[in-house]
Amino acid sequence: MAIPMSSRLDAQPSYEMANFDPDDTGLDTRIWISVKGHARHGPRLKVVTEDKKLLSISLSLKPEIVAAPARYRLAATSLHKVEAFIRLNLDTLLAYWHDEITTPALVARLVRLA
């Protein structure tokens, strides 16, 4: 007997995280966007640094680095682009963080930096 996909998904906790390449976002690096899930911190996305580490940046009108490796390399221009991307897409990013939209909806709503 087949079980509808929605029934199987509803029975499992959501640990969604989507990654986007520079071609998708207009940024200089890959980013990771997730839902809150069981996180105990505020809304954020992750940025892959030049040395392949993850840097967390808050999702707000004034994005800030909130978690970073002791030594990280991310050019100031790249950081400014990430901040602009967050501001441009803030409502969509927060809706995804709060699990109010699906990953396909996130993909459809994100606006690429020019």
ZADO-1210 file (C-alpha; in nm, 4 decimals, padded with zeros to 6 digits):
<atoms>
<atom x="00.0000" y="00.0000" z="00.0000" code="MET" pos="1"/>
<atom x="00.1379" y="00.3405" z="-00.0950" code="ALA" pos="2"/>
<atom x="00.1500" y="00.6147" z="00.1664" code="ILE" pos="3"/>
<atom x="00.0994" y="00.9686" z="00.0356" code="PRO" pos="4"/>
<atom x="00.4183" y="01.1767" z="00.0446" code="MET" pos="5"/>
<atom x="00.2530" y="01.4426" z="00.2607" code="SER" pos="6"/>
<atom x="00.1669" y="01.1844" z="00.5276" code="SER" pos="7"/>
<atom x="00.5228" y="01.0560" z="00.5374" code="ARG" pos="8"/>
<atom x="00.6673" y="01.4061" z="00.5607" code="LEU" pos="9"/>
<atom x="00.4272" y="01.5182" z="00.8332" code="ASP" pos="10"/>
<atom x="00.5433" y="01.2314" z="01.0524" code="ALA" pos="11"/>
<atom x="00.9072" y="01.3442" z="01.0398" code="GLN" pos="12"/>
<atom x="01.0641" y="01.6515" z="01.1980" code="PRO" pos="13"/>
<atom x="01.1722" y="01.9235" z="00.9574" code="SER" pos="14"/>
<atom x="01.5469" y="01.9788" z="00.9220" code="TYR" pos="15"/>
<atom x="01.5410" y="02.1734" z="00.6011" code="GLU" pos="16"/>
<atom x="01.8431" y="02.3540" z="00.4695" code="MET" pos="17"/>
<atom x="01.8868" y="02.4787" z="00.1164" code="ALA" pos="18"/>
<atom x="02.2121" y="02.5887" z="-00.0432" code="ASN" pos="19"/>
<atom x="02.2483" y="02.8391" z="-00.3229" code="PHE" pos="20"/>
<atom x="02.5441" y="02.8967" z="-00.5534" code="ASP" pos="21"/>
<atom x="02.6642" y="03.2384" z="-00.6736" code="PRO" pos="22"/>
<atom x="02.4832" y="03.1854" z="-01.0053" code="ASP" pos="23"/>
<atom x="02.1560" y="03.1602" z="-00.8088" code="ASP" pos="24"/>
<atom x="02.2093" y="03.4606" z="-00.5818" code="THR" pos="25"/>
<atom x="02.4496" y="03.7021" z="-00.7483" code="GLY" pos="26"/>
<atom x="02.6810" y="03.6680" z="-00.4461" code="LEU" pos="27"/>
<atom x="03.0498" y="03.5783" z="-00.4561" code="ASP" pos="28"/>
<atom x="03.0047" y="03.2630" z="-00.2498" code="THR" pos="29"/>
<atom x="02.7626" y="02.9834" z="-00.1641" code="ARG" pos="30"/>
<atom x="02.5064" y="03.0396" z="00.1106" code="ILE" pos="31"/>
<atom x="02.2984" y="02.8018" z="00.3210" code="TRP" pos="32"/>
<atom x="01.9454" y="02.8952" z="00.4280" code="ILE" pos="33"/>
<atom x="01.7588" y="02.6919" z="00.6889" code="SER" pos="34"/>
<atom x="01.4398" y="02.6746" z="00.8858" code="VAL" pos="35"/>
<atom x="01.4591" y="02.7328" z="01.2605" code="LYS" pos="36"/>
<atom x="01.3934" y="02.3711" z="01.3526" code="GLY" pos="37"/>
<atom x="01.5281" y="02.3168" z="01.7040" code="HIS" pos="38"/>
<atom x="01.7748" y="02.6063" z="01.6912" code="ALA" pos="39"/>
<atom x="01.8033" y="02.8173" z="02.0045" code="ARG" pos="40"/>
<atom x="01.9393" y="03.1212" z="01.8240" code="HIS" pos="41"/>
<atom x="01.7856" y="03.3928" z="01.6134" code="GLY" pos="42"/>
<atom x="01.7290" y="03.3842" z="01.2374" code="PRO" pos="43"/>
<atom x="02.0472" y="03.3539" z="01.0331" code="ARG" pos="44"/>
<atom x="02.1964" y="03.2141" z="00.7186" code="LEU" pos="45"/>
<atom x="02.5380" y="03.0648" z="00.6634" code="LYS" pos="46"/>
<atom x="02.7998" y="03.1865" z="00.4194" code="VAL" pos="47"/>
<atom x="03.0893" y="02.9776" z="00.2916" code="VAL" pos="48"/>
<atom x="03.4080" y="03.1752" z="00.3542" code="THR" pos="49"/>
<atom x="03.7127" y="03.1856" z="00.1288" code="GLU" pos="50"/>
<atom x="03.8767" y="02.9194" z="00.3465" code="ASP" pos="51"/>
<atom x="03.5678" y="02.6937" z="00.3177" code="LYS" pos="52"/>
<atom x="03.4345" y="02.7557" z="00.6688" code="LYS" pos="53"/>
<atom x="03.0815" y="02.8609" z="00.7598" code="LEU" pos="54"/>
<atom x="03.0077" y="03.2090" z="00.8845" code="LEU" pos="55"/>
<atom x="02.6623" y="03.2855" z="01.0291" code="SER" pos="56"/>
<atom x="02.4973" y="03.6202" z="00.9553" code="ILE" pos="57"/>
<atom x="02.1768" y="03.7403" z="01.1194" code="SER" pos="58"/>
<atom x="01.8614" y="03.7872" z="00.9155" code="LEU" pos="59"/>
<atom x="01.7676" y="04.1468" z="00.9877" code="SER" pos="60"/>
<atom x="01.7668" y="04.4903" z="00.8266" code="LEU" pos="61"/>
<atom x="02.1113" y="04.5359" z="00.9831" code="LYS" pos="62"/>
<atom x="02.2738" y="04.1942" z="00.9282" code="PRO" pos="63"/>
<atom x="02.5617" y="04.1118" z="01.1601" code="GLU" pos="64"/>
<atom x="02.8107" y="03.8287" z="01.1848" code="ILE" pos="65"/>
<atom x="02.6798" y="03.6236" z="01.4754" code="VAL" pos="66"/>
<atom x="02.8975" y="03.3132" z="01.4603" code="ALA" pos="67"/>
<atom x="03.2282" y="03.2703" z="01.2865" code="ALA" pos="68"/>
<atom x="03.5365" y="03.0513" z="01.3018" code="PRO" pos="69"/>
<atom x="03.8216" y="03.2091" z="01.4993" code="ALA" pos="70"/>
<atom x="03.9905" y="03.2943" z="01.1725" code="ARG" pos="71"/>
<atom x="03.7803" y="03.3427" z="00.8679" code="TYR" pos="72"/>
<atom x="03.8360" y="03.5034" z="00.5342" code="ARG" pos="73"/>
<atom x="03.5513" y="03.6836" z="00.3657" code="LEU" pos="74"/>
<atom x="03.6293" y="03.9919" z="00.1634" code="ALA" pos="75"/>
<atom x="03.4498" y="04.3076" z="00.2744" code="ALA" pos="76"/>
<atom x="03.2882" y="04.3373" z="-00.0683" code="THR" pos="77"/>
<atom x="03.1492" y="03.9843" z="-00.0354" code="SER" pos="78"/>
<atom x="03.0146" y="04.0629" z="00.3100" code="LEU" pos="79"/>
<atom x="02.8458" y="04.3796" z="00.1828" code="HIS" pos="80"/>
<atom x="02.6834" y="04.1801" z="-00.0971" code="LYS" pos="81"/>
<atom x="02.5520" y="03.9209" z="00.1502" code="VAL" pos="82"/>
<atom x="02.4091" y="04.2000" z="00.3659" code="GLU" pos="83"/>
<atom x="02.2391" y="04.3536" z="00.0594" code="ALA" pos="84"/>
<atom x="02.1014" y="04.0121" z="-00.0409" code="PHE" pos="85"/>
<atom x="01.9571" y="03.9637" z="00.3077" code="ILE" pos="86"/>
<atom x="01.7910" y="04.3065" z="00.3084" code="ARG" pos="87"/>
<atom x="01.6509" y="04.2488" z="-00.0419" code="LEU" pos="88"/>
<atom x="01.5037" y="03.9105" z="00.0550" code="ASN" pos="89"/>
<atom x="01.4381" y="03.9591" z="00.4263" code="LEU" pos="90"/>
<atom x="01.0654" y="03.8798" z="00.4287" code="ASP" pos="91"/>
<atom x="01.1180" y="03.5615" z="00.2270" code="THR" pos="92"/>
<atom x="01.4169" y="03.4501" z="00.4343" code="LEU" pos="93"/>
<atom x="01.2261" y="03.5031" z="00.7589" code="LEU" pos="94"/>
<atom x="00.9196" y="03.3195" z="00.6254" code="ALA" pos="95"/>
<atom x="01.1451" y="03.0225" z="00.5454" code="TYR" pos="96"/>
<atom x="01.3200" y="03.0423" z="00.8838" code="TRP" pos="97"/>
<atom x="00.9802" y="03.0290" z="01.0577" code="HIS" pos="98"/>
<atom x="00.8816" y="02.7331" z="00.8366" code="ASP" pos="99"/>
<atom x="00.5955" y="02.9314" z="00.6833" code="GLU" pos="100"/>
<atom x="00.6983" y="02.8527" z="00.3240" code="ILE" pos="101"/>
<atom x="00.8435" y="02.5457" z="00.1569" code="THR" pos="102"/>
<atom x="01.1810" y="02.5152" z="-00.0101" code="THR" pos="103"/>
<atom x="01.0263" y="02.5408" z="-00.3597" code="PRO" pos="104"/>
<atom x="00.8490" y="02.8611" z="-00.2477" code="ALA" pos="105"/>
<atom x="01.1792" y="02.9955" z="-00.1142" code="LEU" pos="106"/>
<atom x="01.3460" y="02.9272" z="-00.4483" code="VAL" pos="107"/>
<atom x="01.0609" y="03.0933" z="-00.6378" code="ALA" pos="108"/>
<atom x="01.0581" y="03.4061" z="-00.4189" code="ARG" pos="109"/>
<atom x="01.4287" y="03.4805" z="-00.3774" code="LEU" pos="110"/>
<atom x="01.5497" y="03.7805" z="-00.5732" code="VAL" pos="111"/>
<atom x="01.8981" y="03.7564" z="-00.7233" code="ARG" pos="112"/>
<atom x="02.1366" y="04.0457" z="-00.6604" code="LEU" pos="113"/>
<atom x="02.2027" y="04.2407" z="-00.9775" code="ALA" pos="114"/>
</atoms>
